[in-house]
Amino acid sequence: MSAAAQIPQTHDLVDARHLAPHRNEIWPAHLVQGAGIARAVAALTEGGAGLDGRREVLAVHPSSKAPVLGLAPSTAVSFGVLLPGERTRLRRRNATSFTMGLGGSAVVRVGARELSVGLRDSWNTPGMHAEQLENRGDQPFTYVSYSNAPLLQRLEVLFEELDPKTSGGVSGGGERGAGTGARAKDVAGQAIPLGDDGSMLLPYEHLVDPDFVDSRPLLWRWEDVKPHLGLVRALKQGYTGRPLWCLYNPATGTRNGTTSSFFATIASAGPNIVGPAHRHVSSAINFILEGSGFSIVDGVRLEWAAGDIMLSAPGWSPHGHGMGPDGALILTVQDHPLHIGAESLIWQEDLKDGPILTLGAERGFETNLRQMRGEDAR
């Protein structure tokens, strides 16, 4: 028998049969202390603003390398301050973002919408919707913002412009697109079925004129969110889920997101509650609004308190969290919707022998919520 032919090794052709299996280099958990964040934000008040009119500092993971800086591989976190009378330049990006106010007040313009925001109010900025912040008060406005810019930077496709001629988005420009007649996809006709397994042929016009979801800037006022936190805080030790609410954006549909890339949740947990250890490929960043506690990630224990921010769930690392004697209020941002869209969101609730499920592509896990509420499970 003759030996197998050898593929010539060149810079653009590599014989994959001889490559070692890929080993993920998972970023370790990392905590940035609140005291350091406060000092950095205070220092931002000195000197002038940046080119975009913003005064921001990035929370950066040690594994993140310039020029793509983030607290998780897909997520940039910035803390900012806007002084009284200041206004940022109008900025439009194809990145999406989620922002929460931490002190003071501001007026935020996203597309054609104007929002008045204060302490713990939060909003989303959809892709290609121009955003501008203005402080009309007499106190500095501080905030924390999360964006998927690092992901787009890694793909070399981040688009950004200052002072755009249009505010962008459906809410900023009326009807989507420039045409007023029949849509290209309707002229081309519908998909053609092939066989009996669901495969189809789709005309080109569907690719350049897809059905779209009206992605709007939304506002989650803290005064509206806060009354609902008691319901989740009442869940006691033994609950197999998580005591939280998701700040849900209906435009994300079954991806259950706050933006197309992230969900933001507000967890309110009682004293000394210890959650189950689990793992998932979506990265999670916890910002501690109130209280204290600990996390154990890959066997490493991290103590945290109000003001700290932490990459608490690096992709596929086993992790669990415990609350301190006063409980905790936590903002968590996770790139869960991004992975649902890519069919890559694998999740394991029971680390010993539990199934690994692809959330969004199959039925997920059940919790004992009915029993915890004293309801009949039948």
C-alpha positions in Angstrom: 0.0 0.0 0.0 1.4 3.3 -1.0 2.0 6.1 1.5 -0.6 8.8 1.7 0.2 11.8 -0.5 1.6 14.7 1.4 0.0 18.1 1.1 2.7 20.7 0.4 3.0 23.0 3.5 2.7 26.7 2.4 1.7 29.8 4.2 -1.9 29.5 3.0 -2.4 25.7 3.0 -1.9 23.6 6.2 -2.6 19.9 6.6 -5.1 19.9 9.4 -4.6 16.2 10.1 -1.3 17.0 11.8 -2.6 19.8 14.0 -2.9 19.3 17.7 -6.5 19.6 19.1 -7.3 23.2 20.0 -7.0 24.1 23.7 -9.0 27.1 24.9 -7.1 29.6 26.9 -9.8 30.8 29.3 -9.2 34.1 31.0 -9.1 33.7 34.8 -11.6 35.5 37.0 -10.6 39.0 37.7 -11.8 41.6 40.2 -11.4 45.4 40.0 -11.9 47.0 43.4 -14.4 49.8 43.8 -11.9 52.0 45.6 -9.6 52.0 42.5 -12.6 52.7 40.3 -13.6 55.7 42.5 -10.1 57.2 42.3 -9.9 56.8 38.6 -13.3 58.4 38.0 -12.3 61.3 40.3 -9.1 61.8 38.3 -11.2 62.0 35.1 -12.7 65.3 36.3 -9.3 67.0 35.9 -8.2 68.2 32.5 -10.2 68.1 29.3 -12.5 65.5 27.8 -11.5 63.1 25.1 -11.9 63.6 21.3 -15.5 62.3 21.6 -16.3 64.6 24.5 -16.3 61.8 27.0 -14.3 61.3 30.2 -14.1 57.5 30.6 -11.8 54.9 32.0 -11.8 51.3 30.9 -11.8 48.3 33.3 -9.3 46.0 31.6 -8.5 42.3 32.2 -4.8 41.5 32.4 -5.3 39.0 29.6 -6.7 41.7 27.3 -4.1 43.1 24.9 -4.0 46.5 23.3 -5.5 47.8 21.1 -8.5 45.5 21.8 -9.2 46.1 25.5 -12.0 44.6 27.5 -13.0 43.0 30.8 -14.1 39.9 28.9 -13.1 38.9 25.4 -16.3 40.2 23.9 -17.1 43.0 26.3 -15.7 46.4 27.1 -16.6 48.1 30.4 -16.1 51.8 30.9 -16.8 54.1 33.9 -17.4 57.7 32.9 -18.2 61.1 34.4 -19.8 64.1 32.7 -19.3 67.4 34.5 -22.1 70.0 34.9 -22.7 71.8 31.6 -20.8 69.3 29.5 -22.1 67.5 26.5 -20.5 64.7 24.6 -20.2 64.7 20.8 -22.8 62.8 18.9 -21.3 59.3 18.3 -22.6 56.5 16.1 -21.2 53.0 16.0 -22.2 49.6 14.8 -21.5 48.4 18.3 -24.4 48.0 20.8 -24.2 49.2 24.4 -26.0 49.1 27.8 -25.4 51.9 30.3 -26.5 52.5 33.9 -26.3 55.8 35.8 -24.4 55.7 39.1 -24.8 59.3 40.3 -26.2 62.6 39.3 -28.4 63.1 36.3 -28.2 63.6 32.5 -30.2 63.9 29.4 -29.4 61.1 26.9 -30.3 61.3 23.2 -30.3 58.0 21.3 -31.5 58.4 17.7 -34.6 60.5 17.9 -35.4 59.7 21.5 -34.5 61.9 24.5 -34.2 60.2 27.9 -33.8 61.8 31.4 -31.7 59.5 33.5 -30.6 59.4 37.1 -29.3 57.0 39.7 -29.5 53.4 38.5 -31.6 54.2 35.5 -30.3 52.3 32.5 -30.7 52.3 28.8 -29.6 50.5 25.6 -28.1 52.1 22.5 -28.8 49.9 19.4 -26.2 49.6 16.7 -26.0 52.7 14.3 -28.1 54.8 16.6 -26.2 58.0 17.4 -25.8 58.7 21.2 -25.1 61.9 23.0 -25.0 62.6 26.8 -25.6 66.1 28.3 -25.4 67.1 32.0 -27.9 69.9 32.7 -27.6 69.6 36.4 -25.2 71.0 39.0 -23.6 67.6 40.0 -21.3 65.3 38.0 -23.1 62.5 36.2 -21.4 59.1 36.6 -22.1 55.9 34.8 -21.0 52.4 33.8 -21.3 51.3 30.2 -20.9 47.9 28.5 -20.4 47.4 24.7 -19.6 44.6 22.3 -16.9 46.8 20.6 -14.0 44.3 21.5 -15.8 41.6 19.5 -16.1 43.9 16.4 -12.5 45.0 16.9 -11.3 41.4 16.8 -13.2 40.9 13.6 -11.8 44.2 12.3 -15.2 45.6 11.5 -15.9 48.3 14.2 -17.4 51.3 12.5 -17.5 54.6 14.4 -18.2 58.2 13.4 -18.5 61.4 15.3 -21.1 64.1 14.6 -22.9 62.0 11.9 -25.3 63.8 9.6 -28.1 61.3 10.6 -28.9 60.0 14.0 -29.5 56.6 12.5 -31.9 53.8 13.2 -35.6 53.4 12.5 -36.4 55.8 15.3 -34.2 58.5 13.8 -35.0 58.3 10.1 -38.6 57.2 9.7 -39.2 54.1 7.6 -36.3 51.8 7.3 -34.4 52.0 4.0 -34.5 54.4 1.1 -37.2 52.7 -1.1 -40.9 53.5 -1.1 -42.2 50.9 -3.6 -42.4 47.1 -3.4 -39.6 45.5 -1.3 -36.9 43.6 -3.2 -37.6 40.4 -1.3 -41.3 40.5 -2.4 -40.4 41.0 -6.0 -38.0 38.1 -6.0 -40.6 35.7 -4.5 -40.5 33.3 -1.6 -38.0 30.6 -0.8 -38.2 27.4 -2.9 -38.5 24.1 -0.8 -36.1 21.3 -1.6 -37.0 17.8 -0.6 -38.9 17.1 2.6 -36.4 18.0 5.3 -36.9 21.8 5.3 -34.0 22.8 3.1 -34.7 25.7 0.7 -33.3 28.0 -1.9 -33.5 31.7 -1.2 -33.2 34.5 -3.8 -30.4 37.1 -3.4 -32.9 39.8 -2.7 -33.8 38.3 0.6 -30.2 38.6 1.7 -30.1 42.4 1.1 -33.6 43.1 2.2 -34.3 40.8 5.1 -37.2 41.2 7.5 -36.1 43.4 10.3 -36.9 44.0 13.9 -37.5 47.6 15.1 -34.6 47.9 17.5 -35.3 50.9 19.7 -33.5 52.6 22.6 -35.3 51.6 25.8 -35.2 53.0 29.3 -35.4 50.9 32.5 -36.2 53.4 35.2 -34.9 52.3 38.6 -38.1 53.5 40.3 -40.0 51.0 38.1 -37.6 48.2 38.6 -37.0 48.5 42.3 -40.6 47.5 43.5 -40.2 44.1 41.8 -36.9 43.2 43.5 -38.7 42.0 46.7 -40.2 39.1 44.8 -36.8 37.6 43.9 -35.2 38.5 47.2 -37.8 36.5 49.0 -36.5 33.3 47.3 -34.7 31.3 50.0 -31.7 28.9 50.1 -32.7 25.8 48.1 -34.0 27.6 45.1 -32.4 26.0 42.1 -32.6 29.1 39.9 -31.2 32.6 40.4 -32.9 35.5 42.3 -33.0 38.0 39.5 -34.9 39.9 36.8 -33.6 40.4 33.3 -33.9 43.9 31.8 -35.6 42.6 28.7 -35.7 44.1 25.3 -38.5 42.6 23.1 -36.5 43.3 20.0 -34.1 40.4 21.0 -36.9 37.9 20.9 -36.0 34.4 22.0 -32.4 35.5 22.7 -33.7 37.1 25.9 -31.4 40.0 25.8 -31.1 43.6 26.8 -29.1 44.2 23.6 -28.5 41.8 20.7 -25.2 40.8 22.4 -25.9 41.1 26.2 -28.5 40.5 28.8 -28.3 42.7 31.9 -29.9 41.3 35.1 -30.5 42.7 38.5 -30.1 40.1 41.2 -31.4 40.7 44.7 -30.3 37.9 47.1 -30.9 37.6 50.8 -28.3 37.1 53.5 -25.9 34.1 53.3 -27.6 32.6 50.2 -25.1 30.3 48.4 -26.0 29.5 44.8 -25.2 26.3 42.9 -21.9 25.8 41.1 -22.4 25.7 37.3 -20.8 26.7 34.1 -21.6 28.1 30.7 -19.6 29.5 27.7 -21.1 32.9 28.0 -18.9 35.3 30.0 -20.5 37.1 33.0 -19.4 40.4 34.6 -20.8 41.2 38.0 -21.0 44.8 39.3 -21.8 44.9 43.0 -24.3 47.6 43.7 -24.9 46.8 47.4 -23.8 44.2 49.9 -20.9 41.8 49.9 -20.1 38.1 49.3 -17.7 35.7 47.5 -17.3 33.8 44.3 -15.4 30.6 43.7 -14.2 30.3 40.1 -12.1 27.4 39.0 -11.4 26.7 42.7 -10.2 30.2 43.4 -12.1 32.3 46.0 -12.7 36.0 45.4 -14.2 38.3 48.1 -16.2 41.2 46.8 -18.1 44.2 48.1 -20.2 47.2 46.9 -18.4 49.1 44.1 -16.3 46.2 42.9 -16.7 44.8 39.3 -15.6 41.3 38.4 -15.3 38.9 35.5 -17.0 36.3 37.6 -17.7 33.6 34.9 -15.0 33.3 32.3 -16.2 31.0 29.5 -16.8 27.4 30.6 -15.1 27.9 34.0 -17.0 26.3 37.0 -18.2 29.0 39.3 -20.7 29.7 42.1 -21.5 32.7 44.3 -22.4 33.3 47.9 -23.9 36.3 49.6 -22.7 38.0 52.7 -24.6 38.7 56.0 -26.5 41.6 54.4 -27.3 39.9 51.1 -26.4 41.7 47.8 -27.7 43.7 44.9 -25.8 42.9 41.7 -25.9 44.0 38.1 -24.7 41.2 35.8 -24.0 41.6 32.1 -23.5 38.4 30.1 -23.0 37.8 26.4 -25.7 35.1 26.5 -27.8 36.4 23.5 -24.7 36.5 21.3 -24.1 32.8 21.9 -27.8 31.9 21.5 -27.6 33.5 18.0 -24.5 31.5 17.2 -26.0 28.2 18.6 -22.9 28.1 20.9 -24.5 28.6 24.3 -23.7 25.3 26.1 -24.7 25.3 29.8 -24.3 22.8 32.6 -26.2 23.2 35.9 -25.0 20.0 37.6 -21.3 19.8 37.4 -21.1 16.2 38.7 -23.2 14.3 36.1 -25.7 16.8 34.7 -26.4 17.2 31.0 -24.7 19.8 28.8 -27.5 21.6 27.0 -27.4 24.0 24.0 -29.7 26.7 25.3 -31.8 28.3 22.6 -31.6 25.2 20.4 -33.2 22.6 22.8 -35.4 22.6 25.9 -33.5 24.0 28.8 -33.3 23.4 32.6 -36.2 23.4 35.1 -36.2 25.1 38.5 -38.2 24.5 41.6 -39.8 27.9 41.5 -43.3 26.6 42.1 -42.3 24.7 45.2 -40.4 27.7 46.6 -43.5 29.8 46.1 -45.7 27.1 47.7 -47.6 26.4 44.5 -49.0 23.1 43.4 -46.5 21.6 40.9 -49.2 19.6 39.0 
